[in-house]
Amino acid sequence: MIMHFDHVTISVRDLDAAKRFFGLLGFEAEKSVVISGARFATYMGLDEIEADHVTLVVPGTSPRFEVQLLCYRLPTVQTDPNIARLDKTGFNHICFAVDDVEATVRHLESHDVEVRSELKDFHNRQLFFVTGPEGVTIELAQWD
């Protein structure tokens, strides 16, 4: 039986930019390692792998939730030109609950984060889409 959501992994080309973005949301780097070798390649379904793997957490939150950043050295990373499109199958977006969505959006905008849209009063929430690292869609939600 599932207990709770554990983590999401985002493959990035610019590790420092991704850490800065998630830092704006309160995430801090907890672990940073390089994964490589046959064991990880087999697990990931690749012929070879060498990648920086950074685990980000928001200290003191419960249940614990991680954003894991994966920055490939090998193999050459495959980019998705349609990553930001929400009208496709597969991964769509990830949503973070925040205590003050408008203050969070102002903070992100002051650091040149693109705010894509807003939706007020949907299922007892105020919602905003922003553009995250590599163009992934990040949603922010404040419950009424």
Buried (B, 14 or more C-beta within 10 A) or exposed (E): EEEEEEEEEBBBEEBEEBBEBBEBBBBEEEEEEEBBEEEBBEEBEEEEBBBBBBBBBBEEEEEBBBBBBBBBBEBEBEEBEEBBEEEEEEEEEBBBEBEEBEEBBEEBEEEEBEBBEBEEEEEEBBBBBBBBBBBBBBBBBBEE
